[in-house]
């Protein structure tokens, strides 16, 4: 967990951890619980469609999730239209007792890319209905601005398509978002497959990383959760410390004055 002096602030609430994790795809509910604990995450995502507390399997998962003490972030995974989103969001608010929602409106079944038009429409309606919306979007600056105009206070651009583990595919766009939206909390969501990729996102100045598959599908999810926790912390500390400026030419790490030491010794002996 990061120092209290550097909290993650979302919708007026402060969190100590900058790693958000999902609760799907784990080998068992017990492994999920251990991994979430080891990750240090204070926010966890869950889907009503996959983890309905009213169903037997859902009740088991829900008990583990509730015992974790984490802040719940229900999502609208699987929705393809604003109407579906609104219905699922209202059901999630009633069942999970939170007005926070991770907004997903999928526009393509192949790469699960968000539908920008449906996303903006749904975000606008959810904000009107009193939800605190965290939209899963692409790295398109114009779309991100329109989501902010719709009332979203947090944005969650993808690093790569969901579940691919490809990391940060379009670093130019991601850096542009960070530079052009300096006061907006930005969370990399989807596509991160390795702790090094999470660290790189944090070094770029992103406020947090959200992931699921990279931990849940690891050979050892609990150990991988620990690795991501440390990577996110390291990346954040590096960003705060200030990375060195990249150079095209070599620069000695131990500069000397005038001439090399051994040449100075040889000249003294000759005299």
GIJO-V426616 format. One record per helix or strand. SS is the DSSP state (helix for helix, strand for strand). FROM is the first residue (numbers start at 1). LEN is the number of residues. If there is no record, write none. Layout:
# GIJO-V426616
ss:from:len
SS:FROM:LEN
SS:FROM:LEN
This chain:
# GIJO-V426616
ss:from:len
helix:4:3
strand:8:3
strand:13:3
strand:19:4
helix:29:11
strand:43:5
helix:56:13
strand:71:5
helix:82:15
strand:100:4
strand:106:1
strand:114:1
helix:116:13
strand:132:6
helix:141:9
strand:154:4
helix:171:10
strand:185:5
helix:195:9
strand:208:4
helix:213:4
helix:221:21
helix:261:10
